[in-house]
Amino acid sequence: MSDAPGIMISAPSSGTGKTTVMLGLLRALADDGMRVQPFKSGPDYIDPAFHLAAAGRASFNLDTWAMGDGLLNAIAAQAKGAEICVAEGSMGLYDGVATRGQSGFGTSAETALRMGWPVVLVVDVSGQAQSAAAAALGFRMYNPDVPFAGVILNRVASPRHERLTALGMEKAGLTVLGALPRRGDLTLPERHLGLIQAVEHPDLEAAITGYATFLREHVDIDAIKSAARGKGAGQGGRLPPPPAQRIALAQDAAFSFTYPHLVEGWRAAGAEVLPFSPLADEAPDPGADLVWLPGGYPELHAGRLAAANTFRTGLRHHAETRPVHGECGGYMALGAALIDKEGQRHAMAGLLGLVTSYEKRKFHLGYRQAVLHAPLPGHAPGARLRGHEYHYSTILEQPDAPLAAVGDADGNPVPETGSYRGHVSGTFFHLITAEEEA
């Protein structure tokens, strides 16, 4: 359990600069000698690795749609020993899904309200001045129960622009915690799924150091510290248990998206996690009970994976007698072939008949709820799972039996059912939790 106070960095919408503020604040607080616990509200796979780089402490997702109270308590308890919690919101403050999930709709506002963390709203004020206060006040009053610390003005064009905008905020009764001048270099590299992965950033340390310096120059860090509040982690709940005792977990630039609370739960329960790199042509540990291939970007490394004979031989040998599971990119790598954006076909592991194409791009995004037809490691047939899907690949062939009945957040069926063959299974959704683990 942790009673560390916290804050929620959120915004009216995506693309307002909250990730820059988040990373700069994490590093500035850490540089001040504070033990900082980062969190991410919602199902984002990429941001937690950036948080870890900035704070030096693993970041965890808090998701009120997918997670029940018990799991939320267990994840909040990972802040044990921290002096302050800093959470980054997803999308806009009140953006969620159409139907209520285990604890809510999945909004950052719900996370802030449940944890008692006041919201710091990062407002892009480009193209407006006093009018920005009207929008910010709307966010403050939309749900008056959500704790609110104040605003950070972003992309300020000039000292005059700052004065006029701050005047509007003062009139609206909103505390201005900082004003960030417009700077084109304060953006993180992006590609088709949003930000690049932290491990791929050409100079992440220099970038985060720059963000921290920028924030110190233009934001009242002490005021943000003073605004932090919190309810602490509630009693009860546990992290998801491990699906096996010895788990070979693929970890490299092609396979990197596993929810941190899952791996932490595996380790906390005494499981041994055995990392290996398919891109380095490493086979999974021959003594592993389970091989788990996370999501990632195999489509960017398809040629290297097709040539990774040691990896594929080891994987096939394991699958003869023991389970193998892949999520999203890992699922694609278990299939027969992957077609890259140039239309070139690359042979994959061939443990499933799945053929996917990144040439025929189609955006798949959203929460998923699944009822298993067959076992998935750690879960029996009939188990109800919650997850999230986010990719551009298209299924061309899926000849194997469907793994689950899969629906979106509203329960509408989706065609990406996953599949299984023998000891091998795969899903396009990333597992967050089983409903009974909530």
Secondary structure, DSSP 8 states (H G I E B T S, - for coil): -----EEEEE-SSTTSSHHHHHHHHHHHHHHTT--EEEEEESS-SSHHHHHHHHHSS--EEE-TTT--HHHHHHHHGGGTT-SEEEEE--SSTT---SS--SSSS--HHHHHHHHT--EEEEEE-TT-STHHHHHHHHHHHHSTTS-EEEEEEEEE-SHHHHHHHHHHHHHTT--EEEEEE--TT----EETTEE--GGG-TTHHHHHHHHHHHHHHHB-HHHHHHH-B-----S-------SSSEEEEE-BTTEEE--HHHHHHHHHTT-EEEEE-TTTT----TT-SEEEE-EE-GGGSHHHHHT-HHHHHHHHHHHTTS-EEEETHHHHHHSSEEE-TTS-EEE---SS--EEESSS---EEEEEEEEESS-BTTB-TT-EEEEEEEE--EEEE--SEE-EEEE-TT--B-S---EEETTEEEESSEEEEEGGG-
